[in-house]
Amino acid sequence: MKNIIKTICFSSILLATVSCEDFLTIIPEDQQVLETYYTSEEAVNANTASLYNGFAWQDFDINFMWMAGDELSGDLWYTFAEEGHFYYMTFNNGNSFLTAGWNGLFRVVSYCNNIINGMPTAASSNGISEDIINRALGEAHCIRGIAYYWLTEYWQDVPIITNNNISGDQVIRNKQASVYEFIRQDLEFAKDNLPATPFQAGRVSKYTAIGMLAKLHLTMASHLDDANSAANFAQAKSYAAEVINNSGLKISDTNLATLFYPAGNNGPESLFAIQCTSNGYGYGNARNISLSRNALITLGSSWGTGKGPTLSLQEQFENGDLRRKLTFMRNDDSYTNLAGGGYTYQNFSDGSDSPAESSNEMLAHVRKYVVGANADADGKAGASDQDAGNNIYLLRLADVYLCYVEASIGAGTSTSDALALDAFNQIRTRAGLTAVTDAITYDQLIKERRVEFALESINFFDIKRMSYRDTNKALAYLSEMQRQRQYVSNGDYTWQERNASNAYHGGFTSRHPNDDTSGADKKGSIFYLNKDVATISFTAEKLVLPIPAETITKTPTITKEPVDYEF
């Protein structure tokens, strides 16, 4: 099967002519130009390939995706400047990363609109078959629906834009219920027009649309006060079951060790992923640089020293969970790769390494999506240009499995549904954990989802669904994380003592030097919790992101009260 990456290389030429920085992307759709372009099936495929590559998604995925998705959810510790505002939930509408995320998702919408509006007539006039045209439309509708799902879950009421030539003074927000219906129609069209198997590796399929429909209906159902809540839970369950039973894709066919490496791209786990290539900044996966501990790992640039999995996230992993070392690194963890020489994580280095290694406040660093040096990643580490070649997942098969479980629980607190137990346990078995035999509770499901999708930027959506069910429960869930917790490295101990096995993990007790009454030296524990940090508070208002100030300035009508969309 021809890989989509080869097609993307051609599509990049077209993309260069339609890139944008603003929320509204004005792309002229001159029919003569379109008729000249859409002269073959290959040309149609090249244009739809533009919807998948990193260039199209860069403003969204390079920074905003993990800042909002992982910091807001309490999974990623990072407190620096604007980037850290998501962790503290102190962001406002002037945050440049928030603005980039909004613009980036609407950029994807504009590319989809360009294909939906401009391609069919031009392609048909050149004799391209209706099947090819409808397949391409299916791709554009599917990806537009996914982009709008992210938009409405972050910003709630957002403008539904189907025509790129709309003027700024015509832009108004639509109610979230209308956005959900718009997404549903897009995904239903995609379901009916996409093949069951991607016609090129990496393309969306019928089961991408069905899996996303399951997640959409689950989200709609979570609004328990809606009259259609029960029906939406049932529909979500039905769609998820269709993927589980009929897609031919199996969780057991996925190798966890390579899932987030280039070698794992477009495998059975991938229902939709941003196709990352090492073609320069903006085309690849920047997380190998953004999240890695230091240059000893990438043998190039690295900006992840001050980032790490929160203490709350670390505490969710059970002993023996194979996902733990693949998600984050902590003291004494050893890895066999790093150009074949191996790497052992220690809190502190002995000074012979350059750069010298030291602990962060979480005493751990990110592993997921961090692929290391070129020799570890088939030459696709992107250590200079932030363009690693490992894809970024937007919808995984495991997500659909756990959507089935959540839909089976419905408005209740647990389920003993046979398929739900099987789906849940397939994921746990792959992770090396024991099966659940009786019933799965809602809280167990949320914990399993948090661990399975840790640092993949989607756990905030679980919190959103929880808030739709019960706002107070969601706020309590966030508060219980105690995300203000951070460790101080006690300088009264040597680096060797601070590297000792179980210096932190495995029964470690935090003793602040001022509170230490044990022993002769009374100097406190090797690492101790910082008492001089304020508790982070949460409000329901912070679960909805503000419309960017830049957008309000350019399209002031967007501040009007949202309205129903006229379908």
DAHU-V692772 format. One record per residue. N is the residue number from 1. RES is the residue in one letter. PHI is phi as a letter, one per 40 degrees, with the letter a starting at -180 (999 if undefined). D_LAST is the distance of its C-alpha to the last C-alpha in Angstrom with 2 decimals. Layout:
[[N RES PHI D_LAST] [N RES PHI D_LAST]]
//
This chain:
[[1 M 999 38.42] [2 K c 37.77] [3 N c 36.61] [4 I c 33.46] [5 I d 35.69] [6 K c 37.45] [7 T c 34.24] [8 I c 33.15] [9 C d 36.37] [10 F c 35.34] [11 S c 31.77] [12 S c 33.21] [13 I c 34.44] [14 L c 30.96] [15 L d 29.70] [16 A d 32.48] [17 T c 30.98] [18 V b 27.58] [19 S c 28.58] [20 C a 27.67] [21 E b 28.74] [22 D c 26.08] [23 F c 22.73] [24 L c 21.14] [25 T b 22.33] [26 I c 22.69] [27 I b 23.38] [28 P d 24.35] [29 E b 23.02] [30 D c 25.89] [31 Q c 25.65] [32 Q c 29.42] [33 V c 29.60] [34 L c 26.94] [35 E c 28.77] [36 T c 31.96] [37 Y c 30.61] [38 Y c 28.77] [39 T b 31.93] [40 S a 32.35] [41 E c 30.94] [42 E c 32.76] [43 A c 30.94] [44 V c 27.51] [45 N c 28.77] [46 A c 30.21] [47 N c 26.99] [48 T c 25.05] [49 A c 28.16] [50 S c 27.47] [51 L c 24.63] [52 Y b 27.29] [53 N c 30.23] [54 G c 31.52] [55 F d 31.16] [56 A c 27.36] [57 W b 27.42] [58 Q d 30.64] [59 D c 29.55] [60 F c 27.87] [61 D c 30.46] [62 I c 33.78] [63 N b 33.96] [64 F d 30.89] [65 M d 30.06] [66 W c 33.44] [67 M c 34.06] [68 A c 30.98] [69 G c 30.79] [70 D b 34.52] [71 E c 35.94] [72 L d 33.39] [73 S c 33.89] [74 G g 37.65] [75 D b 38.51] [76 L b 39.73] [77 W c 42.42] [78 Y a 42.25] [79 T b 43.09] [80 F c 43.68] [81 A f 42.28] [82 E d 38.51] [83 E c 38.07] [84 G c 39.67] [85 H c 37.47] [86 F c 34.98] [87 Y c 37.88] [88 Y c 39.02] [89 M f 35.51] [90 T b 36.71] [91 F c 34.10] [92 N b 32.57] [93 N c 29.98] [94 G c 32.70] [95 N c 33.27] [96 S c 33.23] [97 F c 32.29] [98 L c 29.27] [99 T c 28.22] [100 A c 28.87] [101 G c 26.74] [102 W c 23.69] [103 N c 24.34] [104 G c 25.10] [105 L c 21.88] [106 F c 19.87] [107 R c 22.38] [108 V c 21.38] [109 V d 17.66] [110 S c 18.88] [111 Y c 21.01] [112 C c 18.27] [113 N d 16.12] [114 N d 19.32] [115 I c 19.78] [116 I c 16.32] [117 N c 16.36] [118 G b 20.09] [119 M c 21.68] [120 P d 20.73] [121 T c 22.10] [122 A c 25.07] [123 A c 26.00] [124 S c 25.76] [125 S c 28.00] [126 N b 30.54] [127 G g 30.67] [128 I c 28.97] [129 S c 28.00] [130 E c 24.56] [131 D c 25.36] [132 I c 26.05] [133 I c 22.94] [134 N c 20.68] [135 R c 22.74] [136 A c 22.26] [137 L c 18.49] [138 G d 18.77] [139 E c 20.80] [140 A c 18.49] [141 H c 15.39] [142 C c 17.82] [143 I c 19.37] [144 R c 16.29] [145 G c 15.19] [146 I c 18.76] [147 A c 18.93] [148 Y c 15.95] [149 Y c 17.73] [150 W c 20.79] [151 L c 19.11] [152 T c 17.61] [153 E c 20.83] [154 Y c 22.92] [155 W b 21.09] [156 Q g 18.75] [157 D c 16.26] [158 V b 15.45] [159 P c 13.44] [160 I c 10.61] [161 I b 12.10] [162 T b 11.34] [163 N b 13.94] [164 N c 17.44] [165 N c 18.67] [166 I c 16.85] [167 S c 19.67] [168 G d 20.68] [169 D c 20.46] [170 Q b 16.70] [171 V c 16.09] [172 I b 15.05] [173 R c 14.52] [174 N b 11.64] [175 K c 12.89] [176 Q d 14.08] [177 A c 12.38] [178 S c 8.89] [179 V c 10.76] [180 Y d 12.22] [181 E c 9.20] [182 F c 8.23] [183 I c 11.95] [184 R d 12.16] [185 Q c 10.00] [186 D d 12.10] [187 L c 15.19] [188 E c 14.76] [189 F c 14.56] [190 A c 17.57] [191 K d 19.37] [192 D c 19.30] [193 N b 20.47] [194 L c 22.90] [195 P c 26.55] [196 A c 28.15] [197 T b 30.55] [198 P d 29.78] [199 F c 31.11] [200 Q b 32.65] [201 A d 33.83] [202 G h 31.41] [203 R c 28.23] [204 V c 25.37] [205 S b 25.45] [206 K d 23.71] [207 Y c 25.37] [208 T c 24.06] [209 A c 20.51] [210 I c 21.82] [211 G c 23.84] [212 M c 21.02] [213 L c 18.91] [214 A c 22.03] [215 K c 22.15] [216 L c 18.52] [217 H c 18.97] [218 L c 22.36] [219 T c 21.02] [220 M c 18.49] [221 A c 21.44] [222 S c 23.69] [223 H c 22.08] [224 L c 24.63] [225 D c 23.80] [226 D c 20.37] [227 A c 20.68] [228 N c 19.26] [229 S d 21.70] [230 A c 24.15] [231 A c 21.69] [232 N c 20.30] [233 F c 23.93] [234 A c 24.65] [235 Q c 21.77] [236 A c 22.88] [237 K c 26.40] [238 S c 25.60] [239 Y c 23.86] [240 A c 26.68] [241 A c 29.26] [242 E c 27.93] [243 V c 28.57] [244 I c 31.93] [245 N c 33.14] [246 N b 31.81] [247 S c 31.26] [248 G g 35.01] [249 L c 34.80] [250 K b 37.39] [251 I d 38.07] [252 S c 41.74] [253 D c 41.38] [254 T b 40.70] [255 N c 43.58] [256 L d 42.98] [257 A c 45.58] [258 T b 43.71] [259 L d 40.08] [260 F b 39.69] [261 Y b 41.97] [262 P d 41.31] [263 A c 43.00] [264 G c 40.20] [265 N d 37.36] [266 N f 34.92] [267 G c 36.81] [268 P c 35.60] [269 E c 34.40] [270 S c 31.93] [271 L c 28.40] [272 F a 27.10] [273 A a 29.32] [274 I c 29.64] [275 Q c 32.25] [276 C c 35.12] [277 T b 37.89] [278 S c 41.12] [279 N b 40.39] [280 G h 40.76] [281 Y d 39.12] [282 G g 35.36] [283 Y c 35.39] [284 G b 36.87] [285 N c 36.97] [286 A c 38.54] [287 R c 39.29] [288 N c 42.68] [289 I c 43.75] [290 S c 41.67] [291 L b 42.62] [292 S c 46.00] [293 R c 49.11] [294 N a 51.12] [295 A c 52.37] [296 L c 54.72] [297 I c 51.73] [298 T c 49.94] [299 L f 53.08] [300 G a 51.01] [301 S c 48.81] [302 S a 47.66] [303 W b 46.03] [304 G b 45.67] [305 T d 48.98] [306 G c 47.54] [307 K b 44.62] [308 G a 44.94] [309 P c 43.51] [310 T c 43.75] [311 L c 46.49] [312 S c 43.93] [313 L c 42.31] [314 Q d 45.76] [315 E c 46.73] [316 Q c 43.95] [317 F c 45.57] [318 E c 48.02] [319 N d 51.39] [320 G g 51.28] [321 D c 47.56] [322 L c 47.44] [323 R c 44.30] [324 R c 46.21] [325 K c 48.24] [326 L c 45.29] [327 T b 43.24] [328 F a 45.87] [329 M b 49.56] [330 R a 52.26] [331 N d 56.06] [332 D g 57.92] [333 D c 54.90] [334 S b 56.04] [335 Y b 54.06] [336 T c 55.60] [337 N c 53.59] [338 L f 53.81] [339 A f 55.36] [340 G g 57.40] [341 G c 59.48] [342 G g 57.53] [343 Y a 56.40] [344 T b 57.39] [345 Y c 55.55] [346 Q b 57.98] [347 N d 57.41] [348 F b 59.92] [349 S c 61.63] [350 D c 65.37] [351 G g 65.06] [352 S c 65.78] [353 D c 62.13] [354 S b 60.49] [355 P c 58.28] [356 A c 59.74] [357 E c 57.41] [358 S a 56.95] [359 S c 54.79] [360 N b 51.66] [361 E c 50.85] [362 M c 49.22] [363 L f 52.15] [364 A a 49.70] [365 H b 47.53] [366 V c 44.42] [367 R b 44.89] [368 K c 41.43] [369 Y g 40.18] [370 V c 43.61] [371 V b 45.22] [372 G g 48.42] [373 A c 50.31] [374 N d 49.77] [375 A c 52.30] [376 D c 50.24] [377 A b 46.98] [378 D f 47.90] [379 G g 48.33] [380 K b 44.75] [381 A c 45.36] [382 G g 44.20] [383 A c 46.94] [384 S b 47.13] [385 D b 43.64] [386 Q f 41.46] [387 D b 40.16] [388 A c 41.06] [389 G c 39.87] [390 N c 38.61] [391 N c 34.87] [392 I b 32.69] [393 Y c 30.87] [394 L b 27.26] [395 L a 27.16] [396 R b 30.42] [397 L d 31.32] [398 A d 33.12] [399 D c 29.95] [400 V c 28.41] [401 Y d 31.76] [402 L c 31.75] [403 C c 28.12] [404 Y c 29.45] [405 V c 32.25] [406 E c 30.08] [407 A c 27.76] [408 S c 30.99] [409 I c 32.22] [410 G f 29.04] [411 A c 29.67] [412 G c 33.37] [413 T b 35.99] [414 S a 37.11] [415 T a 36.79] [416 S b 39.41] [417 D d 37.03] [418 A c 39.03] [419 L c 36.41] [420 A c 35.51] [421 L c 39.22] [422 D c 39.59] [423 A c 36.66] [424 F c 37.89] [425 N c 41.45] [426 Q c 40.71] [427 I c 39.57] [428 R c 42.60] [429 T c 44.96] [430 R c 43.85] [431 A c 44.64] [432 G g 48.08] [433 L b 47.52] [434 T c 48.46] [435 A c 46.06] [436 V c 44.70] [437 T b 46.10] [438 D b 45.08] [439 A a 41.73] [440 I b 39.36] [441 T c 38.58] [442 Y c 35.52] [443 D c 37.82] [444 Q c 39.28] [445 L c 35.89] [446 I c 34.99] [447 K c 38.42] [448 E c 38.10] [449 R c 34.75] [450 R c 36.26] [451 V c 39.20] [452 E c 37.44] [453 F b 34.90] [454 A d 37.25] [455 L g 36.78] [456 E b 33.72] [457 S g 31.44] [458 I b 29.19] [459 N c 31.23] [460 F c 29.58] [461 F c 26.44] [462 D c 28.78] [463 I c 29.84] [464 K c 26.28] [465 R c 25.68] [466 M c 29.07] [467 S c 28.14] [468 Y c 25.10] [469 R c 27.63] [470 D a 30.40] [471 T d 30.49] [472 N c 34.26] [473 K c 34.83] [474 A c 32.95] [475 L c 34.96] [476 A c 38.14] [477 Y d 37.40] [478 L c 37.18] [479 S c 40.30] [480 E c 42.30] [481 M c 42.03] [482 Q f 44.39] [483 R c 43.09] [484 Q c 45.74] [485 R c 48.35] [486 Q a 50.09] [487 Y c 53.51] [488 V b 56.41] [489 S c 58.84] [490 N c 62.35] [491 G c 64.54] [492 D c 67.69] [493 Y b 67.17] [494 T c 67.78] [495 W c 65.05] [496 Q c 66.70] [497 E c 66.36] [498 R c 62.73] [499 N c 62.14] [500 A d 64.00] [501 S d 62.37] [502 N g 60.60] [503 A c 61.09] [504 Y b 57.68] [505 H c 56.19] [506 G g 57.91] [507 G g 59.21] [508 F c 59.29] [509 T b 59.91] [510 S c 58.99] [511 R b 61.90] [512 H c 61.65] [513 P d 65.02] [514 N c 65.42] [515 D b 65.05] [516 D c 67.20] [517 T b 70.30] [518 S c 71.03] [519 G g 73.65] [520 A c 76.00] [521 D c 73.73] [522 K f 70.89] [523 K b 68.60] [524 G g 65.48] [525 S c 63.49] [526 I c 62.65] [527 F b 59.04] [528 Y a 58.05] [529 L c 54.96] [530 N c 54.55] [531 K c 55.06] [532 D b 54.28] [533 V b 50.48] [534 A c 48.19] [535 T c 45.82] [536 I c 42.18] [537 S b 40.05] [538 F b 36.40] [539 T b 33.89] [540 A c 30.38] [541 E c 29.23] [542 K c 30.43] [543 L c 28.08] [544 V b 25.24] [545 L c 25.97] [546 P c 25.95] [547 I c 23.95] [548 P d 26.60] [549 A d 28.75] [550 E d 28.55] [551 T c 24.78] [552 I c 25.24] [553 T c 27.96] [554 K c 26.02] [555 T b 22.66] [556 P c 23.78] [557 T c 20.49] [558 I c 19.45] [559 T c 21.84] [560 K c 19.89] [561 E d 18.58] [562 P c 15.24] [563 V b 12.26] [564 D c 9.12] [565 Y c 6.08] [566 E c 3.80] [567 F c 0.00]]
//
